[in-house]
Amino acid sequence: MAAVRLGCVERDRVDARSVVEGLPTAAEIAEASVKLDEPSKSQVLVVRDGSVVGYSTIQWWQERDDTWLYLHRGYLLPEHRDQGIGSAMLSWAEERIRQLVEDHGTARTAVIGANAMVSEQDATALLLAAGYRRVFSLVELELSDLRQVPEPGSELPAGIRTGPIGTSHYRAAWRTVVDSYADTGFTQKWSFQDFVDAADPACWRAAWNGQDMLGVALCSIRSHDHTVGVVEELSVRTDQRRLGIGRILLLEGLRSLREQGATTARLFTGTANPHRSYDLYESVGFRRQNEYVRYRKPLA
């Protein structure tokens, strides 16, 4: 499976360092496979002349508006495309998803989803021909040299302080992030337990006014490449925006990543982001790298 991903790099112009969808090692693919629900039924290999030439996976989750999204993702070596194999993989995924929906009893709110990078022209054409439509996309940005992180350049408003996030702050931090997505579509439900299970607070920073948390920057070091830091979330309460809080939290998070050994940083954000986040990210040195598109298709 790792060899299939490597074989797709040139044709699909894959960014190997992407934190959205890069070039995983065999160990990373194994870890992701173990985390799938019903791994033996949620993946299929395509074997030709004794060699694996492609594979597909299926995941599912519930979104904030109670939609159940069943997402499939397929990879096929370029030399085996345009022979009907990709269509067969797509048909398998859709049929398997229909069976899962029946088993789960989620038909009333279920939809089929698929991902493709803008640079994946073959996959994009296949999805569009099969009746999928684009619903949103994510843009990934990179700060290539964390040594160049600028100084804040401004003071926080009176009474506001920043600092690390401890375990006693977890629920407030989780709520700050969840509330920031209140008006955002196509977002996965995120329970407090999920937040706790994934917590890695070494590079987390928050802003407070008294005991009230105003915003958070949740940053982490990539587990398989400690030179890459990730800004996983940057959220500021709606009534506290345009005060410079987000910028200072971002810069403190980036400096924490640098102190932990990262040399570069990545983040991603929706293209429909209404809060002009791009302006902030680009002002501290981030540059756009890739665009990842989510497609959907009705279940019937």
N, C-alpha and C positions, 0 to 999 in steps of 0.2 A: 504493500500500500504506500509506503514511503517512496519507493521507486517510481510509482505512478505519479505521485505529486511532483517529484523531481523532474520527471519527463514532460510535465506540462508547463514548466517554468518559462521556457523561451516562447512558445506559441501564445500562451495566455498572458505573458508579461507579468508574471507573479513577482511581487515584492517580498523577497525572502525574509525580511526583517519586520514585516507587518505584524501588528498585535491584533488586528482584526482577523486576518486569514493569511498567514505567511507560508513558510515551508517547514512543516513539522517533521521532527525526527520519528523513527519507528517507536521510540519510547513514548513520545507525546501522543502519537496515534493510539498506542496501547492504553494510555491513561484515559484518553477521551472515550475509547470504546468501552472501557469498564464502567464509565459513568452513564452510559446510555441505558435507558429503560429497555429491558429485554434485548440485550446486545445480539443474541443469536438470531433474533427475528427483525432487528432494526438495521441490519447491514447486509449487503449482498456483494459478492465478488464477481467480477467478470473474468473468466479464464479462457484463454485461447492458446491452443497448442501447448498446454501445460504451464503457461505463464499468466500471472495476474496482469491484466491490461487496463483494468478500471474497477471502480467500486462506488457504491452509493450508501448513504446513511440517512436515517430518519430520527428526528427529535420532535418532541411536542411539549407545549406549556400553555398556561392560561394567561391572557393579557388582562390589563387593568379593566377593560370594558367587558370582561367575561368571555371574549372570543377565545376559542381553543385553536391555536395555530399548530399545524402539523407540517414541519419543515423538512424538506429533503434536499440533499446536496450530492451531486455526482461528479466524478472525475474520470476522464478517459484519455488514454494516451493519444496524441494527435494523429499518429499513423493508423489508428483504428477508427477514426471518425468518418462521417459521411458514408457509412456502410449499414446504417440502421441500428447500430449497437446503442448509441445514445438514446434513440427513441425507445428501444426496448428497456433500457434502464429507467427511463422516465415512466413508462407504463407500469413497470414493477413497483416503483415508488408510489404511484397514485393508487394502484390496486391494494397495496399493503396498507396505505393510509386509510382507505375506505373500510378495510377490515378492522383496523384499530379503532376507528370512530364508532363502528358498530359495537365492538367489544366494550368500549368506554362509555357508550351511551351519550356521546357529545354531538350528535348530528345537528342539533338545533343551532349551535353556535360555532361549528367547526369550519375551518377553511384550510386549503392547501397552500403552502408557501414554498418558495425556493429562493436561493441566493445566487448571484453572479456578479463578478467584478465587471466594471465597464469595459475593461480590456479583454474580457472573455467573450469574444465575438461569436464563437460557435455555440456556447451555452446560451447566450442571450437570444440568438436566432432560434434555437430549439425551443426555448420557453415561450417566446412570443408566438411562434407557429402553433404551439399547443394550447393557446388561449390564456396564457398568463398575462397579467398587467403589472406594471411598475407601481408600487405604492409609496415607497420612500427610499432614501439612500443615506449612507454614512460617508463622510469624508474623513480620511486619516491624515494627520499632520505630524511632522517630525521637527524636533529641535536637535540639530545635528551635533552640537557641542555644548554640553552643560557648563563648561567653563565660561561661556559667554552670557550666562544668565545675568540680566541687568539688576541693579539695585532698585528698590521700590520707587524712589524718587518722589514720594509724597507720604504724608502722615495719615494715619487713620483718624476718623472723626473722634472727637472727645468722648472718653468713656469706653471705647472699644479696644479690646485686647485680643491677641492671638496666642495660640500655644498648642502643644500636643493634645491628642485625643486619647483619654484613658478609658478603661472598661466602663467606668461609671457614666461616661458620656455617650456610650454606644447607641442607646435608644434615641437620644436627641439627634445624633448624627444621621442615623437611619431615617428618622422622620424628616429631617432637612432635605435629604436626597429624594425621598419618595414624594414629598410635597412639590418638589421642583418639577416633577413630571405630571402634575395633576391635569394639565391641559394638553399633554402630548399623546398623540395616538400611537398605536402599534407598539406599546411598551409592555414588557413582561411584568407580571405581578412579582413582587420581591418582598418576601416575609422577613420579619426581624430575625428569625432563626437562620434564614439564608445569609443575612448580613453577618451575623455572629460567626457562622461556620466558615465564612470566607475572610474574616477579619485579619488584617496584616498591618497593624497600626504604626509601624516604625516610622513611616513617612507621611502620616496623616496629620493634618493641621486644621484647626477650627478658629472661628472668631466669635467672641462673646461680648455682650453688653450686660454687665452684671452676671446673672446666672442664665440669661437667655442666649442660646446659640443662634448666631446670625448666618453662618455659612461654613462650608467645609471644603477642603481639598483632600481627596483620598488618592494618594499616590502609592505605588508599590514597585518593587524590583521584579523583573521577569524571572520565574523560577528556573528556566532552562538557559537563560542568558543574562547574567548579572550586570552586564554593561548597559542594558536597556532598562530605563525606567518608564513607567506608565502612569499617566494622569487618568485614573479611572473615573473619577467624578469631581466636578467643580460646581458646587451649588451654593447659591446665596438666596436667602429669603426674599420673596418678591418685594416687600416693603423696604428692603435694605440695599437694593441695587442702585447702581450709578453713584456709589459713594467711594469707590476704590477698594472695597473689601475683597472682591473677587481677584483683582490683580495682585494684591499683597499676599493673599492665601496661595495663589498659584506660584508666585515667586518663592515663597517659603517652602512649598512642597517640592519645587524643583531643586532648591538648595539642599533639601533633605535627601533627595535622590542622589545628588552628587556626593554628599557626605557618606552615603551607603555604597559608593563605588560605581554608580552608573555614569556613563559618559555621554549617552544620548537619551532623549525622551520622546515618547509617542503619545498621542491621544486621538480620539475620534469623536465626531459630533454630527448630528443630523443636518442635512443640507437645508431643511426648512426651519432651522433654529431661529426663533424670532428675537433673540436677545443680543444679536450682533456679537456672538462669542468669537467669531473669526477675527474680528478687529482686535480683541484682547489677545488671542493666541498669537496672531501675527506680529503684534506690537512687542512681544517678548522674544521673537525669533523663530516661531514655528512656521513651517512651510508645508503646503499641501502636497500629498504623495499619491493617494489612491482614492477611488470611489467604489463603494460596495452597494449593490442594489438589491432590495427585497422585492420579490414578485409574489403575487397571489392569484389564486384561481378558485372559483366556487367549487364546493365539494361535488355537487351533482354533475 
